[in-house]
Amino acid sequence: MVSHEQIKSEIEQLRQRLNYHNHKYYVENSPEISDFDFDAMMRRLQDLEAEHPEFYDSTSPSVRVGSDITSEFESVRHRYPMLSLSNTYSLDELREFVARVEKEVQGAEFVCELKFDGTAISLTYEHGRLLRAVTRGDGEQGDDVTANVRTIRSVPLRLSGDDYPDYFEIRGEIFMPYASFDRLNAEREAAGEALLANPRNAAAGTLKQQQSSVVAKRGLDCTLYQMAGDALPYKSHWENLTLARKWGFKVSDAMRICRTFDEVAEYIAYWDTARKSLPFPTDGVVIKVNEFAQRRLLGFTAKSPRWAVAYKFKAEQALTRLESVDFQVGRTGAITPVANLSPVLLAGTTVRRATLHNAEQIAALDIRIGDMVYVEKGGEIIPKITEVELSERQPDSEPFKYIECCPECGTPLVRYEGEAKHYCPNAASCRPQILGRIIHFIRRKALNIDGLGAETVELLFESGLIANIADLYDLKAVDLATLPRLGEKSADNIISSIVASRSVPFHRVLFGLGIRFVGETTAKYLASHFRTIDAVMSASREELMESEEVGDKIADAIVEYFASEENLAIVERLRRAGLQFEAEQKEQHSSLLEGKNVVISGKFLDHTRDELKEMIEAHGGRNQSGVSANTDFIVAGENMGPAKLQKAQKLGVKILSEQEFVALLGNIAEDEALEHKEPTATKSEEVPTEPEEVKATKEPSVVQGSLF
Ligand code: IVH
């Protein structure tokens, strides 16, 4: 019999060994064992932990696989505010920075570091164990994303050695290496999902995922560049970070001490080129005064330290020839001109195409076929043309003539008022529009028909099996199995994911219809407000626009969509196929908050934010995400965001504590005063302005008397 003690000791040993190999692999990039052996060890640990939940530990390496539990992020106040840096693109300004520092302090040393292009994070360690990970947020308070950060393999869950402070914070950047970014976008493309613009957005978006198991698969990384604490081991930045590296943190090797402006400029010149071969994105260099005593002398401005500055690299440019222009037709008929370029190397990849946006942009830049043009990678996936090199223009070049008819179906193009793009109005029979609508419909965020991909949709369309989204529901496995490249198994997969899509909730079906400008959020709003497709279909433009979620552009698009006989016929066929055209009935306790817009903000003692949201909806109210002029009241917990508070004050919106809100739901029946708001001016004077005083909103004194 294996004793309890023996199991405990085996678990502890496995954890230590896995932590060691994790660090070797993800921090030092020098693995000592094979992936196979690592996985076997991890499986053994997971099995033992599952059998012995009494040995659960939040810092066990097994937590790195994440969990499927959906979690909301709590707002946490930073013990030390997370400031940003002042930026410059100019070496002259940087020279001034160095000169100012040298004038104010004697013998300054500068630590130069790469500026990692991701999203800032603050990690708190207590007794060498990761306690909390919080995003920057507004600098004063951020979101607690600990569960997600635990899945990032390079973040130590337990520290090595014994010379770390009992309690300290270390800050850095969570970023997505190019390899992870490319893999993620390839997966999204295959699933027909919108591509992520750049690794920075991808990192920030991933960190806010509600399921840590999703984060675990995305390949994020984390580098640390600043320690904060009341009792740091050393009195300089360099020494502290060097020590932090020994505790197991990933601290960049690119860090250097420079003593003069020329040395700083040399560092910048080196990395401006060398960064192009780094496997992760950087967008500049950060220059920091090393000694804390000198930092104290230099102090802070309102937003940033006077002892540090960020020098940003200019976006890379390349000069190449414009060979030709193609015109792409999107699912809504929007025409996008795309430049075909002579292949040229730019920021690590070969560029062959660039977006030209629309006719006006081509005219504004006077771009002509055969011109030498500058291409630049901005925040977007596809590079853009920024300028024409006129000195190299051929004398016989001619101004560019924009197309007048759809390149796919020949229909004359139209331009809608206020829109820069041209459109092909032939929604019914223009091939890329039809395919685009079907591909949009099967997307994960819409009907999630994951057996199908863009290629199969094309195949089905070409073979005449589908011509619109409703045809999907008439498909039979036998028809599919006869298609080239589709085996029996994939045919069955397709059919079963089509069948499963019948239970996809109404708001996603509405989104899947592909009505112009109706994104996920608008679809959610329409579904919860109107409840049924019939109500959405019969709503007037004015009724649609009752909420600020729907502006005139969206309302017009909805009205136009349902005015088409063809669309109505498709909706009817989908209805007959059994799709959800009605929002699920939520338990409705009363209509006491009918028509009321309520914002939830801060951290609560007795309820989760989801519970509060459900309470609002169960009484007929609507949970709004941001404060606006039509907000009726805010349910505020501890640490309500300062931005929300300021806006609430300005607009004179009521603030209720959690207890008051609960009491309100109990008493509201008698309180008919709900209909009239108090004058706003007096209210705004009562609401405290200092963030520290926000807690006072929990005291009834702030919202005394009649609540509305
Ligand atoms: S130091 C008070 N060092 O750039 C200074 N920041 O606007 C705190 N960043 O929010 C930041 N690399 O997200 C520092 N080596 C580096 C950095 C870095 C990237 C980001 C960070 C910060 C922003 C500055």
Boltz pocket constraint, residues with backbone or C-beta under 6 A from the ligand:
constraints:
  - pocket:
      binder: B
      contacts: [[A, 83], [A, 84], [A, 85], [A, 86], [A, 113], [A, 114], [A, 115], [A, 116], [A, 117], [A, 118], [A, 119], [A, 120], [A, 121], [A, 136], [A, 172], [A, 173], [A, 225], [A, 226], [A, 286], [A, 305], [A, 308], [A, 310]]
      max_distance: 6.0
